[in-house]
Amino acid sequence: MHFITMELVKGKTLAEILPKNGFAIGKFFEIAIPLADALAAAHQHGIAHRDLKPANVMVNADGRVKVLDFGLATATLEFVDRGGSEFPTRLATQEGHIVGTPAYMSPEQAEGKTVDARSDIFSLGIVFYEMLTGERPFGGDTAASIVSSILKDTPRSVSHLQPAIPRELARLVHRCLAKDPIDRYQSAIDLRHGLEETKQDVDSGDVLPSHPPAHISPRSMRMRLVVVAAALVAFTAGVWLLRSREPPRMPAVPRLQSAVQVTSSLDVESYVTWSPDGGRVAYQASGAGWYYVGNHDIWVAQLGSGEPVNLTKDHPANDRMPSWSPDGREIAFFSDRDGNWGLYTVAAIGGQPRNILSLPGIGNLNWSAPQWARDGTKLFVSVRQAGQNVVMVLSLPSLETTRVVLPLHEGNVCWDLSVSPSGRRFAYVEGGGGSTEVTRLWTIQASGAEAVPLTDGRTNVWSPTWSRDGRRVFYVSNRGGSMDLWQQAIADDGKPLGEPLAVTQGLGIRSAVFSPDGTRLAYSRGARIANVWRVPILSDRPATWADAQQVTSEHAHIEFVDVSPDGMFLAVSSDRRGNQDLWLLPAAGGEMTPLTTDPTPDGLRAGRRTDARLRSTRIAAVTGTYG
């Protein structure tokens, strides 16, 4: 005998207990957070509910929330004009058939398109809207008029209907109701994290109502936006405020404030990437304390709470340069776990990585994080093939590849690829290699036309990242001394508009990337540090570290050192002012005297002449220039 058993869920539906003017904020979170949890659990098992509405949510006497009615199985949806949520539900899996309850449909449902988990996010946004205001965001007297409203109308903000609702919560609901699925939260778990963070802010008093009392000034009520950053030993965060008084073609320089540490390990952390909702960051970390060696892994950190999670601890290989997919489900990264380098993806919640593109040999891989197209249908990978700089374009899910050849640039390597939001232009760094101290930043059409330089090749440039509108390229450079973030406005043809403008000062940034909505910045901090030590040559035994004496205590990289014939002075090269310059240092230690100030790096070479009587040193040096 075949039979079905079902749980008896006691309680009342959300539709039955929903007050006329909506729940209080505290009660809203009590229901909304577990509701998002339940939806996330379904999505993680590959199930999209497709008919979320208050009548399908049960709240028992203990306040526990249950999502009901996953049993959609019929072929079509018959619109019956009964009003409200009582329209009957029918299901068809083929594209072209309408699925769900009209009052709670997503736009793609209403058009009969194939839906995914993001359709449930839209429906949940409607439920949240109703929970906060007592009203539905889309109205109409018939099923057809409701569907028309969903497709065309922009609902009033919940804060307009209920002024006591914080703007951050109103913004969260508004994002759920975005017409385009790519603009919504990309997963229920990301939405859940957003709810939890907003609740914490409300509980702590850090958020205020959307319409402040008259005695509070607009300046003090300005919404704070959290900015996250990754560092050599920490991630930091700050407020991102945009000013727009400049002419349209020359955007204002954004300002970073109130840095907050996110991670605190002693690993070398770099290549940060955002989850689509901005609630988490992924990054690579090396437990060896040195960027170029050790087992690199891909980690995910939840902003504001919890310990970072290692996504690739399953294998001792190098897993590097993560990049979060636009739908939030996957993270792409490079790994040599199969003996050769390849492009892999892993579920953002963890799991077994999957090889989607083989890149045999480390020499074929230029160090650039894989870049996703905004719609998630392509991945861009920078490689070196047969002496050429090439961008491999991997189509998904077919895994077919095409190639875009970049200029040779006198045989130099291209890396740090960044794809513009439109996908029409690339930005990339070019130079002698990943450890070179003079590089140049270029942009080029994705079709492979002539490249346009954005920097002059006299400084070190890393980590380009595009503004959301594609009108600016941000990059890390030592043109002002330390490695900091700079902004360059660009024209439609990719040429620079005006001079670059400094965004930060004195931070020592390694890599930087904007959040998908363009309001936050994640960056890694850190620098190479090397100092001079004095070790005696002993006649009776080898010297040990116990015999060594530290001559310099720099938070900088001393690369070359030479001793004057009289042993009184050392000539050293140090990047203490941003790039490698030559310095004169007493052999016993003490203050260093600058010998060169050229903006390009200077190093020592064999051959010197010293006049001990004047205690002055003439030193043969090599100064770096582009190329």
Secondary structure, DSSP 8 states (H G I E B T S, - for coil): ----------SEEHHHH--TT---HHHHHHHHHHHHHHHHHHHHTT---S---GGGEEE-TT--EEE-------S--------GGGS------STTS--S-GGG--HHHHTT----HHHHHHHHHHHHHHHHHSS-SS--SSHHHHHHHHHH-----HHHH-TTSBHHHHHHHHHHT-SSGGGS-SSHHHHHHHHHHHHHHHHHT---BSS--TTS-TTTT------B---SS-B-B-EEE----S-TTS----EEE--------SSEEEEEEE-TTSSEEEEEEETTSSTTSS-EEEEEEETTSS--EETTTT-SS-EEEEEE-TTSSEEEEEE-TTSSEEEEEEETT----EEEEEE-SGGGB-S---EE-TTSSEEEEEEEETTEEEEEEEETTT--EEEEEE--TTT-EEEEEEE-TTSSEEEEEEES-TT-S-EEEEEEETT----EESS-SSB-EEEEEE-TTSSEEEEEE-TTSS-EEEEEEE-TTS-EEEEEEE--SS--EEEEEE-TTSS-EEEEE----B--EE----SSS---TTT-EE----SSBEEEEEE-TTSSEEEEEE-TTSS-EEEEEETT----EE----SS-EEEEEEEEEETTTTEEEEEEEE----
